[in-house]
Amino acid sequence: MNVYKAITTRRTIRRFKQQTIDSAILERIVNAGRLAPSGTNCQPVEFVLVTEPGLCKQVFDTTAWGGRVTPRRTPQPGQEPTAWVVVLLNSQRGPVTAQHDAAAAIENMILVAVEEGIGSCWIGSVKREELAKILSIPEHCKIDSVLALGYSDESPVVEETNEDIAYYLDDKDVLHVPKRKLKDVLHHQRYGP
């Protein structure tokens, strides 16, 4: 799969098959995050990979899912992620562009996951203090967000819109994700038509 195809076919996944992801694939995903651009090359982003089922459940319990489609798209028992990447910002490494660095790392991981046939959900709604205790995260590292991973058990669809951008579930329980049209967001030479 080429990068453009990974980008255009990627959708956020909130229902996962309960199939274990090979550890080599997970390390490849995290390595893609490690190799993301970093402002002044400070590399403040670190990762905690969680795959142990009991610990995965504890991570899950600290997250909130898809505000516009809750509770129908909060993973039910048997649909939860089978792996998590907790993305940390190490303040001892220089906070110059830490959040930007984290975003670049997460996008890299998402794209490699797509290439590997793995679904993901980037979650910012996290009980950070509780999760930090669960995972023994030191004070100098702050949780930016978490990336839920697993083999997809749903097939969201994208559709172009120039109006309402709210994602929604249809009467067949398919998630629809409206995206603004390219002509509405791309400006040539100067802003405006």
N, C-alpha and C positions, 0 to 999 in steps of 0.2 A: 504494500500500500504506500503510495507517495504521500508527502506531507499535506498537500492541498486536499487530497481525498480524505485524509484523517480529519482535517479541520472541518470540511463540509459535511461529513457524516457523523461527527461527534455530537452526542446529545447527553445531557445529564441523566444518569440512571439512578432510580430509587427503589428498584426491585432486583434482587440478585439471586442467582442459583446458588445452592449450598455446595459448591464445588471448590475444592482447595486450589489455590494458585501456586504453581511451582515457585520455590524460593529463588531460583535463578532469574525467573521473569520479574519477580518483585524487586530484586536487587538491580536489575536492568532499569526498571522504572525509576527507582530512587537515584540511580547513577545519572539518568537523564536530568533529574532535578539538580543534582550536584553540579553538573556542567553548564547550567544556565548562566547567562550574563550576570555580573555582579558589579555594582558601582564601585569604582576605584579598586576593584578586585578584593574587597574586604571579606567576602564570603561569610556573612553572618548567619546564613541559613543552615540549619541542622535538621535531622529527621529522626523520628522514632517510628520504626516499622512494627506494627502489632498484628500478629497472626494467630496467637493462642486463643481458642474459642471463648474461654471464660473472660479473658482480658478484652477481646473484641466486644463482648456484650457490655462490659463496663464502659468502654469508649462510646459505644452506641448510646448508652443511657445518658451521656453528657451532651448529646447533640439534639438539635431541632431541625426538622426537614420540611422543605418546600412550602413556605407560608401560604401560597395561593391555592395549594391542593392538599392541605392538611385537613383532616387526618387520613384521607384516602391514599396519599402517596407517602405516608410514613411507613417504612418497611415493617411488615407484620412478622411474627415468628415464622422462620423458614424463608424469609426474604432479605435478611440482613446482610450487610457487607461481610465478606470473609477475610478481609484484610483492611488495615488502616495505615495511612502515613500521617503522622502528626508533624506538622511543619513548625519549627521553632526559629526564633530570632535570638541569636546570642549577642547580648549587649556588649560583651567583651571584645567582639570582633569589629565593632564600629557600626553605628546605626545610620550612617549617611543615607543610604537608599534601601534599608532593610526590607521595607514592605514591598517595594518594587522588585527587589531581588526574589522575595518569596513568591510573588505573583508569576514571575518568569519561570521559576523552578516548578511551580505547580502546573503551569501550562505545558511545560516540557513533559512532566510526568503523565499528564492526561493524554497527550498525543502518543506517547509510547504505549500507554495502556490500550488506546484504540487500536494501534498497530497489532498488539498482541491479542485482540479480541476481548479485552476486558473493559467493563463499564466502570464509570467513576462518578462521584458526586463531590464537588468542592463545597465544603461547609464552613461557614464563618460563625454560625450561631452555635457556640460551644460554651459550656460551663467551664471556663478556663482554670479557675482555681481548683475545682474538684478534679479535673483531668490531670492537672499538674501533680496533685497528690497521688493519684492512682499510678501514674507513670514515673514517680520520683524525679520530676523535672526540677533542676536547680533554679534558684531565684534569678540568676543572670540570663536565663533562657525564658522567653515569653512565647506562649502559643499564639501563632498567627492564625492558623486554621487547620482543618483536617481534611484529608482526602480519603473518601470511602472507596473501596475497590472490590470488585467481584465480577463474575461472569453475568452478563445482563439477562434478566428475565422479563424484559419489556422492550418495546420498540417505539419510543417517542418519535413524533414527526415534526419537521420544521415547515413553516409556511411563511410566505412573504406577506407583509402588511404595511400599510401606511397610516394605520389608525391604532387600534387597541393592541398593546404589546403584552397584555396579561396572558400568561400561559394557563391552560385549562385542560380538564379531562372531559372527553365527549361521553355520549351515552353508552359506548362500548368500552369505556375505561382506558382509552388511548390518550396519552398526554400529547397535547399540541403546543408547540413553542413558536409563537409569531416572532419574526425578525423583521426589522425595518429594511426596506429595499435599498440596494446599493445606490441607486440614483438619488435617494433621499439623504444619504450620509456622506457621499463622495463629492467634494468640491474641487474643481480644477483651477489652479492658479490663484484664485481668491475665493473667499466665502460667498456663497450665493448661487443662484441659478445661472 
